[in-house]
């Protein structure tokens, strides 16, 4: 028992001595703290650099970067990239083209299985080919409507922040924090871009390019002219907000008065197609002559062309620009 206690005591004393002799000195602790702070600073710099590249460049590589590289020299590539940016999606040109090709091929094969008419199936395939582009235009239109509806309130908030004594940059920060929807997102991007060194003029012009709104372009032009020539910015913002509200009010009245025409055009365009589909499902023999007889196929092509022409003219009649 005595030998056991002596062994344990010796082991404990040796362990304490080893810990005490291998402890970090004050200078070693200072060096370790300095190295740790440097690592944290490098990590923070790397994060800020990545954030700056993402904010200032606004172009992130997609899943089909090889296709984007081959198409970047064509004019349509720039147009499609602008459309994807304005729609608020992360799609690249390569992504859009791959989706379009896949939708076109799938719809063509599905149409060929049910209606084996090459020309009609080709029309269906073309519709699938342009479906992703139509989707992006629809998203851009919805995003634009939401942005325009929230823009007057955002301008009023910006004017109140300026009256409270904030600078223009600080007022934009207040707007990005307290406003809602896509307006806050776009002005937050402007604020972050100028914080990373981009001039305010360039940041505002880039926002105007991302959001194809005539009201926003009018606002950006007024702000840039005021910065170069001087004047009361809050008064300019108040007048701009009033003009935008009146445009929205008049545009709403026009949409109400043309709603019947738009609905009529939609019904007249879809009714023949729906009747053909329903008659084919109820009585396949009834529509077989149109789908398989050469004369019937020609009549289908003529009818489809006349429907497209009628839809085009109806849309032009009810499309009133404010």
C-alpha positions as CSV (number, residue, x, y, z in Angstrom):
1,X,0.0,0.0,0.0
2,X,2.9,2.4,0.9
3,X,4.6,1.7,-2.4
4,X,1.3,2.4,-4.2
5,X,0.9,5.8,-2.6
6,X,4.6,6.6,-3.3
7,X,4.1,5.6,-7.0
8,X,0.9,7.7,-7.3
9,X,2.5,10.7,-5.6
10,X,5.5,10.5,-7.8
11,X,3.4,10.2,-10.9
12,X,1.3,13.3,-9.8
13,X,4.4,15.4,-9.1
14,X,5.9,14.4,-12.4
15,X,2.8,15.3,-14.2
16,X,2.6,18.7,-12.5
17,X,6.2,19.4,-13.2
18,X,5.8,18.4,-16.9
19,X,2.8,20.8,-17.3
20,X,4.6,23.6,-15.5
21,X,7.8,23.2,-17.5
22,X,5.9,23.0,-20.9
23,X,3.6,25.9,-20.2
24,X,3.5,28.9,-22.6
25,X,5.5,31.9,-21.6
26,X,4.1,35.4,-21.7
27,X,5.9,36.1,-25.0
28,X,4.7,32.8,-26.6
29,X,1.1,33.7,-25.6
30,X,1.5,37.1,-27.1
31,X,2.8,35.6,-30.3
32,X,0.0,33.1,-30.5
33,X,-2.6,35.8,-30.0
34,X,-1.0,37.8,-32.7
35,X,-1.0,34.9,-35.1
36,X,-4.7,34.2,-34.3
37,X,-5.7,37.8,-34.9
38,X,-3.8,37.8,-38.2
39,X,-5.7,34.6,-39.3
40,X,-9.0,36.2,-38.4
41,X,-8.1,39.3,-40.3
42,X,-7.0,37.3,-43.4
43,X,-10.3,35.4,-43.3
44,X,-12.3,38.6,-42.9
45,X,-10.4,40.2,-45.8
46,X,-11.1,37.1,-48.0
47,X,-14.8,37.2,-47.1
48,X,-14.9,40.9,-47.9
49,X,-13.0,40.4,-51.2
50,X,-15.5,37.6,-52.2
51,X,-18.4,39.8,-51.3
52,X,-16.9,42.8,-53.2
53,X,-16.3,40.6,-56.3
54,X,-19.9,39.3,-56.1
55,X,-21.4,42.8,-55.7
56,X,-19.2,44.7,-58.2
57,X,-19.0,42.1,-60.9
58,X,-22.6,40.9,-60.7
59,X,-21.7,37.9,-63.0
60,X,-21.4,34.5,-61.4
61,X,-20.4,31.4,-63.3
62,X,-23.2,29.0,-63.9
63,X,-23.4,25.3,-64.4
64,X,-22.7,25.6,-68.2
65,X,-19.8,28.0,-68.1
66,X,-18.2,26.4,-71.1
67,X,-21.3,27.3,-73.2
68,X,-21.3,30.9,-71.8
69,X,-17.7,31.3,-72.9
70,X,-18.5,30.3,-76.5
71,X,-21.5,32.5,-76.7
72,X,-20.3,35.7,-75.0
73,X,-19.1,37.2,-78.4
74,X,-22.6,37.1,-79.9
75,X,-25.1,40.0,-79.6
76,X,-28.0,37.8,-78.6
77,X,-26.0,36.5,-75.6
78,X,-25.8,40.0,-74.2
79,X,-29.6,40.5,-74.7
80,X,-30.4,37.2,-73.0
81,X,-28.0,38.0,-70.1
82,X,-29.8,41.3,-69.6
83,X,-33.2,39.6,-69.6
84,X,-32.1,37.1,-67.0
85,X,-30.6,39.9,-64.8
86,X,-33.8,42.0,-65.1
87,X,-35.9,39.0,-64.3
88,X,-34.0,38.6,-61.0
89,X,-32.9,35.0,-61.7
90,X,-29.4,33.4,-61.4
91,X,-29.6,32.0,-64.9
92,X,-26.8,32.4,-67.3
93,X,-27.0,32.4,-71.1
94,X,-25.9,28.7,-71.2
95,X,-28.5,27.7,-68.6
96,X,-31.3,29.5,-70.6
97,X,-30.2,27.8,-73.9
98,X,-30.0,24.3,-72.3
99,X,-33.5,24.7,-70.7
100,X,-34.9,26.0,-74.0
101,X,-33.5,23.1,-76.0
102,X,-34.7,20.5,-73.5
103,X,-38.2,22.0,-73.3
104,X,-38.4,22.1,-77.1
105,X,-37.3,18.5,-77.6
106,X,-39.6,17.2,-74.9
107,X,-42.7,19.0,-76.2
108,X,-42.0,18.0,-79.8
109,X,-41.7,14.3,-78.8
110,X,-44.9,14.5,-76.7
111,X,-46.8,16.2,-79.5
112,X,-45.5,13.6,-82.0
113,X,-46.8,10.7,-79.8
114,X,-50.3,12.1,-79.6
115,X,-50.6,14.0,-82.9
116,X,-48.2,12.6,-85.6
117,X,-48.2,15.7,-87.8
118,X,-44.6,17.0,-88.4
119,X,-45.4,20.6,-89.0
120,X,-47.9,20.9,-86.1
121,X,-45.4,19.1,-83.8
122,X,-42.7,21.5,-85.0
123,X,-44.9,24.4,-83.9
124,X,-45.3,22.8,-80.5
125,X,-41.6,22.3,-80.3
126,X,-40.9,25.9,-81.1
127,X,-43.4,26.9,-78.4
128,X,-41.4,24.8,-76.0
129,X,-38.2,26.4,-77.3
130,X,-39.3,29.9,-76.4
131,X,-41.1,28.9,-73.2
132,X,-38.2,29.7,-70.9
133,X,-37.7,33.1,-72.5
134,X,-41.4,33.8,-72.0
135,X,-41.1,32.7,-68.4
136,X,-38.2,35.2,-67.9
137,X,-40.2,38.0,-69.5
138,X,-43.2,37.2,-67.3
139,X,-41.0,37.3,-64.2
140,X,-39.4,40.6,-65.4
141,X,-42.9,42.0,-65.8
142,X,-44.1,41.0,-62.4
143,X,-40.9,42.2,-60.8
144,X,-41.2,45.5,-62.6
145,X,-44.8,46.0,-61.5
146,X,-43.9,45.3,-57.8
147,X,-40.9,47.6,-58.1
148,X,-42.9,50.5,-59.6
149,X,-45.7,50.2,-57.0
150,X,-43.2,50.4,-54.2
151,X,-41.0,53.1,-55.7
152,X,-43.1,56.2,-54.7
153,X,-43.1,55.2,-51.0
154,X,-39.4,54.6,-51.2
155,X,-38.8,58.0,-52.7
156,X,-40.9,59.6,-49.9
157,X,-38.8,57.7,-47.3
158,X,-35.6,58.9,-49.1
159,X,-36.8,62.5,-49.0
160,X,-37.7,62.2,-45.3
161,X,-34.3,60.8,-44.5
162,X,-32.6,63.8,-46.3
163,X,-34.8,66.3,-44.4
164,X,-33.7,64.6,-41.1
165,X,-30.1,65.5,-41.9
166,X,-28.8,62.3,-43.5
167,X,-26.4,62.5,-46.4
168,X,-27.5,60.9,-49.7
169,X,-25.4,57.7,-49.0
170,X,-26.8,57.4,-45.5
171,X,-30.4,58.1,-46.8
172,X,-29.9,55.2,-49.3
173,X,-28.8,53.0,-46.4
174,X,-32.0,53.9,-44.5
175,X,-34.1,53.2,-47.5
176,X,-32.5,49.8,-48.0
177,X,-33.2,48.9,-44.4
178,X,-36.7,50.2,-43.9
179,X,-38.2,49.8,-47.3
180,X,-39.7,46.6,-48.6
181,X,-39.7,44.3,-51.6
182,X,-37.4,44.6,-54.6
183,X,-36.9,48.4,-54.0
184,X,-34.9,47.6,-50.8
185,X,-32.9,45.0,-52.5
186,X,-31.8,47.2,-55.4
187,X,-31.0,50.2,-53.2
188,X,-29.1,47.9,-50.8
189,X,-27.0,46.8,-53.8
190,X,-26.4,50.5,-54.6
191,X,-25.3,51.2,-51.1
192,X,-23.0,48.2,-50.9
193,X,-21.4,49.0,-54.3
194,X,-20.5,52.5,-53.3
195,X,-19.1,51.2,-50.0
196,X,-16.8,49.0,-52.0
197,X,-15.5,52.0,-54.0
198,X,-17.9,52.2,-57.0
199,X,-19.0,55.8,-57.7
200,X,-22.6,56.6,-56.8
201,X,-23.3,57.6,-60.4
202,X,-22.1,54.2,-61.8
203,X,-24.0,52.3,-59.0
204,X,-27.3,54.2,-59.8
205,X,-26.8,53.6,-63.6
206,X,-26.3,49.9,-63.0
207,X,-29.5,49.8,-60.9
208,X,-31.3,51.5,-63.8
209,X,-29.9,48.8,-66.2
210,X,-31.0,45.9,-63.9
211,X,-34.5,47.3,-63.5
212,X,-36.0,48.4,-66.8
213,X,-38.4,50.9,-65.2
214,X,-39.0,54.3,-66.9
215,X,-39.9,55.7,-63.4
216,X,-36.6,54.5,-61.9
217,X,-34.7,55.9,-64.8
218,X,-36.5,59.2,-64.4
219,X,-35.5,59.2,-60.7
220,X,-31.9,58.3,-61.4
221,X,-31.6,61.1,-64.0
222,X,-33.1,63.6,-61.6
223,X,-30.6,62.6,-58.9
224,X,-27.6,62.7,-61.2
225,X,-28.6,66.1,-62.7
226,X,-29.1,67.5,-59.2
227,X,-25.6,66.3,-58.1
228,X,-24.0,68.1,-61.1
229,X,-26.1,71.3,-61.2
230,X,-27.3,71.6,-57.6
231,X,-30.7,72.3,-56.3
232,X,-33.1,71.1,-53.6
233,X,-33.0,67.3,-53.8
234,X,-35.9,66.8,-51.4
235,X,-38.1,69.0,-53.5
236,X,-37.1,67.1,-56.6
237,X,-37.8,63.8,-54.9
238,X,-41.3,65.0,-53.8
239,X,-42.2,66.1,-57.4
240,X,-40.8,62.8,-58.8
241,X,-42.9,60.8,-56.3
242,X,-46.0,62.8,-57.3
243,X,-45.4,62.2,-61.0
244,X,-44.9,58.4,-60.5
245,X,-48.0,58.1,-58.4
246,X,-50.1,59.9,-61.1
247,X,-48.6,57.5,-63.8
248,X,-49.5,54.5,-61.7
249,X,-53.1,55.9,-61.1
250,X,-53.6,56.6,-64.8
251,X,-52.1,53.2,-65.8
252,X,-54.5,51.4,-63.4
253,X,-57.5,53.2,-65.0
254,X,-56.3,52.2,-68.5
255,X,-55.9,48.6,-67.5
256,X,-59.4,48.6,-66.0
257,X,-60.9,50.0,-69.2
258,X,-59.0,47.6,-71.4
259,X,-59.7,44.5,-69.3
260,X,-62.6,43.4,-71.4
261,X,-60.6,43.6,-74.6
262,X,-57.7,41.6,-73.1
263,X,-60.2,38.9,-71.8
264,X,-61.9,38.8,-75.2
265,X,-58.6,38.3,-77.0
266,X,-57.6,35.5,-74.6
267,X,-60.9,33.7,-75.0
268,X,-61.0,34.0,-78.8
269,X,-57.4,32.7,-78.9
270,X,-57.8,29.7,-76.6
271,X,-61.3,28.6,-77.5
272,X,-60.6,26.9,-80.8
273,X,-57.6,25.0,-79.3
274,X,-59.6,23.9,-76.3
275,X,-62.5,22.8,-78.5
276,X,-60.2,20.7,-80.7
277,X,-58.6,19.0,-77.7
278,X,-62.0,18.3,-76.1
279,X,-63.5,16.9,-79.3
280,X,-60.5,14.7,-79.8
281,X,-60.8,13.3,-76.3
282,X,-64.6,12.8,-76.5
283,X,-64.8,11.5,-80.1
284,X,-61.4,10.7,-81.6
285,X,-62.9,10.0,-85.0
286,X,-64.4,13.5,-85.2
287,X,-61.0,15.2,-85.3
288,X,-59.1,12.4,-87.0
289,X,-59.6,13.9,-90.5
290,X,-58.1,17.2,-89.4
291,X,-55.0,15.5,-87.9
292,X,-54.3,12.8,-90.5
293,X,-55.8,14.0,-93.8
294,X,-53.6,16.4,-95.8
295,X,-56.4,18.8,-96.5
296,X,-57.3,18.8,-92.8
297,X,-53.7,19.5,-91.8
298,X,-53.6,22.4,-94.1
299,X,-56.8,23.8,-92.6
300,X,-55.2,23.4,-89.1
301,X,-52.2,25.4,-90.2
302,X,-54.3,28.1,-91.7
303,X,-56.5,28.3,-88.6
304,X,-53.5,28.5,-86.3
305,X,-52.0,31.3,-88.4
306,X,-55.2,33.2,-88.4
307,X,-55.5,32.8,-84.6
308,X,-52.0,34.2,-84.2
309,X,-52.7,37.1,-86.4
310,X,-55.9,37.9,-84.6
311,X,-54.2,37.6,-81.2
312,X,-51.4,40.0,-82.3
313,X,-53.9,42.7,-83.5
314,X,-56.0,42.4,-80.4
315,X,-52.9,42.8,-78.2
316,X,-51.8,45.8,-80.1
317,X,-55.3,47.4,-79.8
318,X,-55.5,47.1,-76.0
319,X,-51.8,47.8,-75.3
320,X,-51.9,51.5,-74.4
321,X,-48.7,53.0,-73.1
322,X,-49.0,55.5,-70.3
